[in-house]
Amino acid sequence: MRFLANENFPLDVVEALRAAGHDVAWVRTDAPGSSDRQVLAWAVAERRILLTCDKDFGDLAFRAGLPADCGIVLFRLPAPSSADLAGRVLVALQSRGDWAGHFSVVEPARIRIRPLPDTGTPPGGQGPADGGGQP
């Protein structure tokens, strides 16, 4: 799978995903300091599933109207170490294949998945939900 790991994702998780054969771009090394809108636009442009620990992407995703081949996975997993978190993230991501087109929340005992509406407004665009302004 093609993923975009947000800046807040630990290195151990990114490395574990890559070692498992996934194509993972990482905001922390490739575009540090990018705004949430820029990160979301990048995921759309490269058709990647965004992996994050940042709850703000939920609201942004529902306003942006992502294309069907994009998605967001929000991880809410407590872990004693980033190595432990890497294992939990791998298990969760390998448990399903329908991340694209959805906003998903991975929690310790469940995974909640909600379809993203396609509003036709590109991330960072001037849609009605964001008042027409740019970030």
C-alpha positions as semicolon CSV with decimal commas, in nm:
position;residue;x (nm);y (nm);z (nm)
1;M;0,000;0,000;0,000
2;R;0,098;0,363;-0,047
3;F;0,099;0,564;0,274
4;L;0,184;0,915;0,381
5;A;0,293;0,921;0,745
6;N;0,218;1,253;0,911
7;E;0,494;1,442;1,086
8;N;0,382;1,312;1,427
9;F;0,433;0,947;1,333
10;P;0,730;0,779;1,504
11;L;1,033;0,665;1,303
12;D;0,996;0,306;1,430
13;V;0,649;0,287;1,276
14;V;0,762;0,431;0,941
15;E;1,055;0,188;0,927
16;A;0,834;-0,110;1,018
17;L;0,588;-0,023;0,743
18;R;0,868;0,009;0,489
19;A;1,023;-0,320;0,604
20;A;0,682;-0,484;0,548
21;G;0,696;-0,371;0,185
22;H;0,477;-0,061;0,197
23;D;0,558;0,257;0,005
24;V;0,574;0,517;0,283
25;A;0,647;0,888;0,240
26;W;0,705;1,074;0,568
27;V;0,622;1,439;0,627
28;R;0,892;1,472;0,896
29;T;1,174;1,409;0,646
30;D;1,018;1,503;0,312
31;A;0,828;1,824;0,397
32;P;0,865;1,917;0,766
33;G;0,641;2,195;0,893
34;S;0,374;2,140;0,627
35;S;0,025;2,257;0,717
36;D;-0,255;2,002;0,753
37;R;-0,402;2,122;0,424
38;Q;-0,069;2,075;0,248
39;V;-0,033;1,726;0,391
40;L;-0,383;1,632;0,279
41;A;-0,320;1,776;-0,070
42;W;-0,001;1,569;-0,091
43;A;-0,190;1,251;0,000
44;V;-0,444;1,328;-0,272
45;A;-0,183;1,416;-0,536
46;E;0,007;1,092;-0,477
47;R;-0,296;0,874;-0,399
48;R;-0,169;0,781;-0,055
49;I;-0,351;0,681;0,262
50;L;-0,267;0,937;0,530
51;L;-0,155;0,791;0,863
52;T;-0,178;1,030;1,157
53;C;-0,224;1,076;1,529
54;D;-0,373;1,423;1,473
55;K;-0,750;1,444;1,531
56;D;-0,774;1,766;1,327
57;F;-0,765;1,568;1,004
58;G;-1,116;1,434;1,069
59;D;-1,286;1,770;1,022
60;L;-1,058;1,865;0,737
61;A;-1,118;1,538;0,554
62;F;-1,495;1,571;0,566
63;R;-1,481;1,927;0,434
64;A;-1,226;1,849;0,163
65;G;-1,405;1,567;-0,019
66;L;-1,118;1,330;-0,084
67;P;-1,113;1,118;-0,398
68;A;-1,203;0,752;-0,357
69;D;-0,841;0,635;-0,376
70;C;-0,737;0,841;-0,071
71;G;-0,819;0,791;0,293
72;I;-0,713;0,882;0,644
73;V;-0,630;0,650;0,931
74;L;-0,622;0,814;1,274
75;F;-0,437;0,609;1,534
76;R;-0,547;0,638;1,897
77;L;-0,329;0,358;2,033
78;P;-0,147;0,389;2,363
79;A;0,186;0,205;2,357
80;P;0,475;0,181;2,600
81;S;0,726;0,240;2,320
82;S;0,738;0,338;1,954
83;A;0,856;-0,017;1,873
84;D;0,541;-0,155;2,039
85;L;0,331;0,099;1,851
86;A;0,492;-0,013;1,524
87;G;0,369;-0,366;1,583
88;R;0,018;-0,249;1,667
89;V;0,000;-0,026;1,359
90;L;0,117;-0,309;1,131
91;V;-0,142;-0,549;1,270
92;A;-0,419;-0,291;1,231
93;L;-0,326;-0,193;0,875
94;Q;-0,293;-0,554;0,764
95;S;-0,632;-0,643;0,913
96;R;-0,820;-0,460;0,639
97;G;-0,779;-0,357;0,280
98;D;-1,049;-0,092;0,253
99;W;-0,870;0,215;0,395
100;A;-0,913;0,419;0,075
101;G;-1,224;0,634;0,063
102;H;-1,268;0,624;0,440
103;F;-1,183;0,810;0,757
104;S;-1,080;0,539;1,001
105;V;-1,002;0,551;1,370
106;V;-0,789;0,272;1,512
107;E;-0,837;0,226;1,886
108;P;-0,714;-0,051;2,118
109;A;-1,029;-0,264;2,096
110;R;-1,185;-0,157;1,767
111;I;-1,152;0,009;1,429
112;R;-1,420;0,259;1,329
113;I;-1,455;0,328;0,957
114;R;-1,667;0,597;0,802
115;P;-1,696;0,670;0,428
116;L;-1,564;1,007;0,318
117;P;-1,808;1,215;0,115
118;D;-1,681;1,324;-0,226
119;T;-1,769;1,693;-0,230
120;G;-1,553;1,769;-0,532
121;T;-1,355;2,035;-0,346
122;P;-0,980;1,972;-0,358
123;P;-0,791;1,999;-0,027
124;G;-0,680;2,357;0,023
125;G;-0,939;2,465;-0,234
126;Q;-1,205;2,728;-0,205
127;G;-1,505;2,524;-0,112
128;P;-1,810;2,649;0,074
129;A;-1,716;2,469;0,396
130;D;-1,400;2,672;0,439
131;G;-1,551;3,010;0,356
132;G;-1,368;3,032;0,025
133;G;-1,039;3,135;0,181
134;Q;-0,695;2,982;0,151
135;P;-0,497;2,877;0,458
